[in-house]
Amino acid sequence: MGILEVARENKLNLEEAKQDELVREHLHNLIQKGLVEQRWHKYRLIKNYLL
């Protein structure tokens, strides 16, 4: 394998790693948002029940 092939492969791996990181971050944000919405929903249910 030549230096160019290795560099090309590493660049691809780097791009894949960046994509994975973005996806992971996005999923994490969605999960956090979901948890916040769940809490808000519970809070509203409790508030409505108490009022």
SULMOJO-V889188 format. One record per pair of residues at least 24 apart in sequence whose ideal C-beta (glycine too) atoms are under 10 Angstrom apart, sorted by the first residue. I is the first residue (numbers start at 1). J is the second residue. Records with the same first field share a line. If there is no record, write none. Layout:
BEGIN
I=J + J
END
This chain:
BEGIN
none
END
